[in-house]
Amino acid sequence: MEKKKNVLIKNKRATFDYELIDSYQAGIILTGTEIKSVRLAKVSLVDTFCYFADNELWVKNMHIAEYAWGSINNHDPQRDRKLLLNRKELNKLERNSKVKGNTIIVTRMYLNDRGLAKVMVALAKGKRQYDKRQDLKQKDAKREMDRAMKF
């Protein structure tokens, strides 16, 4: 039997703009043409964030491109999508997201072994400008050390 190719979409800005505190794996409710676009990796996670409405977690600004062969049944690329977590995790996330400076962001999206779309959701705290500069300095120093070790 042919092995399925796992699609992995990352939000590269997430670790640059935020300090990740805690992460959770969540399911996501998608329509037929949306899952087809996800399998083709036509997803953008830039500027995505999560919010609570009626004790449910929703993701906003996730762009899933329209499916090329979707005809009139195509989906809205920017619509809000519901995330699936258990009640204990939802309560913990909602309690912690009310702390000033904390937000919930999507860090990556992938297909699991069974072909179901999953997202990694993280509770995050925004970084300040000087924190970002410090991180860049540390990355450059590490890169220089690795380069020096090769020679």
CORRA-V997291 format. One record per residue. N is the residue number from 1. RES is the residue in three letters. SS is DSSP state (2 for helix, 1 for strand, 0 for the rest). OMEGA is omega in whole degrees, 0 to 359 (none if undefined). D_CENTER is the distance of its C-alpha to the mean C-alpha in Angstrom with 2 decimals. Layout:
n:N res:RES ss:SS omega:OMEGA d_center:D_CENTER
n:N res:RES ss:SS omega:OMEGA d_center:D_CENTER
//
This chain:
n:1 res:MET ss:0 omega:183 d_center:30.39
n:2 res:GLU ss:0 omega:180 d_center:27.84
n:3 res:LYS ss:0 omega:180 d_center:24.62
n:4 res:LYS ss:0 omega:177 d_center:21.42
n:5 res:LYS ss:0 omega:179 d_center:19.15
n:6 res:ASN ss:0 omega:178 d_center:15.64
n:7 res:VAL ss:0 omega:178 d_center:13.08
n:8 res:LEU ss:1 omega:178 d_center:10.28
n:9 res:ILE ss:1 omega:182 d_center:7.92
n:10 res:LYS ss:1 omega:172 d_center:6.61
n:11 res:ASN ss:0 omega:186 d_center:5.79
n:12 res:LYS ss:2 omega:179 d_center:9.35
n:13 res:ARG ss:2 omega:186 d_center:10.21
n:14 res:ALA ss:2 omega:182 d_center:8.22
n:15 res:THR ss:2 omega:177 d_center:10.91
n:16 res:PHE ss:2 omega:184 d_center:13.55
n:17 res:ASP ss:2 omega:186 d_center:13.32
n:18 res:TYR ss:1 omega:170 d_center:12.50
n:19 res:GLU ss:1 omega:185 d_center:14.06
n:20 res:LEU ss:1 omega:182 d_center:11.89
n:21 res:ILE ss:1 omega:184 d_center:14.25
n:22 res:ASP ss:1 omega:180 d_center:13.04
n:23 res:SER ss:1 omega:182 d_center:10.23
n:24 res:TYR ss:1 omega:174 d_center:10.36
n:25 res:GLN ss:1 omega:182 d_center:9.86
n:26 res:ALA ss:1 omega:171 d_center:9.99
n:27 res:GLY ss:1 omega:180 d_center:11.52
n:28 res:ILE ss:1 omega:180 d_center:11.09
n:29 res:ILE ss:0 omega:181 d_center:14.31
n:30 res:LEU ss:0 omega:174 d_center:14.90
n:31 res:THR ss:0 omega:184 d_center:18.27
n:32 res:GLY ss:2 omega:182 d_center:20.25
n:33 res:THR ss:2 omega:178 d_center:19.64
n:34 res:GLU ss:2 omega:181 d_center:15.86
n:35 res:ILE ss:2 omega:177 d_center:15.64
n:36 res:LYS ss:2 omega:177 d_center:18.09
n:37 res:SER ss:2 omega:178 d_center:16.06
n:38 res:VAL ss:2 omega:179 d_center:12.99
n:39 res:ARG ss:2 omega:176 d_center:15.66
n:40 res:LEU ss:0 omega:179 d_center:16.76
n:41 res:ALA ss:0 omega:179 d_center:13.35
n:42 res:LYS ss:0 omega:185 d_center:13.84
n:43 res:VAL ss:1 omega:174 d_center:10.30
n:44 res:SER ss:1 omega:181 d_center:9.12
n:45 res:LEU ss:0 omega:180 d_center:5.87
n:46 res:VAL ss:0 omega:179 d_center:8.49
n:47 res:ASP ss:0 omega:176 d_center:9.54
n:48 res:THR ss:0 omega:175 d_center:7.14
n:49 res:PHE ss:1 omega:182 d_center:8.20
n:50 res:CYS ss:1 omega:178 d_center:9.57
n:51 res:TYR ss:1 omega:179 d_center:13.32
n:52 res:PHE ss:1 omega:174 d_center:16.07
n:53 res:ALA ss:1 omega:181 d_center:18.79
n:54 res:ASP ss:0 omega:180 d_center:21.62
n:55 res:ASN ss:0 omega:175 d_center:20.06
n:56 res:GLU ss:1 omega:180 d_center:17.13
n:57 res:LEU ss:1 omega:180 d_center:13.42
n:58 res:TRP ss:1 omega:177 d_center:12.21
n:59 res:VAL ss:1 omega:183 d_center:9.23
n:60 res:LYS ss:1 omega:177 d_center:10.80
n:61 res:ASN ss:0 omega:173 d_center:10.83
n:62 res:MET ss:0 omega:182 d_center:8.59
n:63 res:HIS ss:1 omega:173 d_center:11.27
n:64 res:ILE ss:1 omega:185 d_center:12.46
n:65 res:ALA ss:0 omega:177 d_center:15.81
n:66 res:GLU ss:0 omega:179 d_center:18.96
n:67 res:TYR ss:0 omega:187 d_center:20.44
n:68 res:ALA ss:0 omega:182 d_center:23.49
n:69 res:TRP ss:0 omega:187 d_center:25.89
n:70 res:GLY ss:0 omega:182 d_center:24.70
n:71 res:SER ss:2 omega:182 d_center:27.87
n:72 res:ILE ss:2 omega:181 d_center:28.14
n:73 res:ASN ss:2 omega:181 d_center:25.74
n:74 res:ASN ss:0 omega:183 d_center:22.67
n:75 res:HIS ss:0 omega:173 d_center:19.80
n:76 res:ASP ss:0 omega:186 d_center:18.80
n:77 res:PRO ss:0 omega:186 d_center:15.90
n:78 res:GLN ss:0 omega:186 d_center:14.62
n:79 res:ARG ss:0 omega:176 d_center:15.37
n:80 res:ASP ss:0 omega:182 d_center:13.71
n:81 res:ARG ss:1 omega:183 d_center:12.47
n:82 res:LYS ss:1 omega:177 d_center:13.28
n:83 res:LEU ss:1 omega:184 d_center:11.32
n:84 res:LEU ss:1 omega:176 d_center:13.70
n:85 res:LEU ss:0 omega:177 d_center:14.40
n:86 res:ASN ss:0 omega:188 d_center:17.96
n:87 res:ARG ss:2 omega:181 d_center:20.03
n:88 res:LYS ss:2 omega:179 d_center:20.38
n:89 res:GLU ss:2 omega:178 d_center:16.68
n:90 res:LEU ss:2 omega:180 d_center:16.45
n:91 res:ASN ss:2 omega:180 d_center:19.56
n:92 res:LYS ss:2 omega:179 d_center:18.47
n:93 res:LEU ss:2 omega:182 d_center:15.22
n:94 res:GLU ss:2 omega:179 d_center:17.36
n:95 res:ARG ss:2 omega:183 d_center:20.09
n:96 res:ASN ss:2 omega:181 d_center:18.12
n:97 res:SER ss:2 omega:179 d_center:16.21
n:98 res:LYS ss:0 omega:176 d_center:19.74
n:99 res:VAL ss:0 omega:182 d_center:20.66
n:100 res:LYS ss:0 omega:178 d_center:21.18
n:101 res:GLY ss:0 omega:180 d_center:18.60
n:102 res:ASN ss:1 omega:176 d_center:15.75
n:103 res:THR ss:1 omega:178 d_center:12.65
n:104 res:ILE ss:1 omega:182 d_center:9.56
n:105 res:ILE ss:1 omega:175 d_center:6.19
n:106 res:VAL ss:1 omega:182 d_center:2.50
n:107 res:THR ss:1 omega:176 d_center:3.10
n:108 res:ARG ss:1 omega:178 d_center:3.62
n:109 res:MET ss:1 omega:181 d_center:5.58
n:110 res:TYR ss:1 omega:173 d_center:9.26
n:111 res:LEU ss:1 omega:180 d_center:12.68
n:112 res:ASN ss:0 omega:184 d_center:14.67
n:113 res:ASP ss:0 omega:181 d_center:18.44
n:114 res:ARG ss:0 omega:178 d_center:19.48
n:115 res:GLY ss:0 omega:180 d_center:17.45
n:116 res:LEU ss:0 omega:179 d_center:15.20
n:117 res:ALA ss:1 omega:178 d_center:11.63
n:118 res:LYS ss:1 omega:176 d_center:9.31
n:119 res:VAL ss:1 omega:172 d_center:5.73
n:120 res:MET ss:1 omega:181 d_center:5.43
n:121 res:VAL ss:1 omega:182 d_center:5.80
n:122 res:ALA ss:1 omega:169 d_center:7.89
n:123 res:LEU ss:1 omega:188 d_center:11.07
n:124 res:ALA ss:1 omega:176 d_center:11.76
n:125 res:LYS ss:1 omega:183 d_center:14.96
n:126 res:GLY ss:1 omega:177 d_center:15.50
n:127 res:LYS ss:0 omega:174 d_center:17.55
n:128 res:ARG ss:0 omega:183 d_center:20.86
n:129 res:GLN ss:2 omega:182 d_center:22.23
n:130 res:TYR ss:2 omega:175 d_center:24.46
n:131 res:ASP ss:2 omega:180 d_center:21.71
n:132 res:LYS ss:2 omega:179 d_center:19.91
n:133 res:ARG ss:2 omega:180 d_center:23.34
n:134 res:GLN ss:2 omega:178 d_center:24.03
n:135 res:ASP ss:2 omega:179 d_center:20.92
n:136 res:LEU ss:2 omega:178 d_center:22.02
n:137 res:LYS ss:2 omega:180 d_center:25.52
n:138 res:GLN ss:2 omega:179 d_center:24.50
n:139 res:LYS ss:2 omega:179 d_center:22.59
n:140 res:ASP ss:2 omega:179 d_center:25.70
n:141 res:ALA ss:2 omega:179 d_center:28.03
n:142 res:LYS ss:2 omega:179 d_center:26.31
n:143 res:ARG ss:2 omega:178 d_center:26.39
n:144 res:GLU ss:2 omega:179 d_center:30.08
n:145 res:MET ss:2 omega:179 d_center:30.92
n:146 res:ASP ss:2 omega:179 d_center:29.41
n:147 res:ARG ss:2 omega:180 d_center:31.35
n:148 res:ALA ss:2 omega:180 d_center:34.50
n:149 res:MET ss:2 omega:182 d_center:34.20
n:150 res:LYS ss:2 omega:183 d_center:34.28
n:151 res:PHE ss:0 omega:none d_center:37.69
//
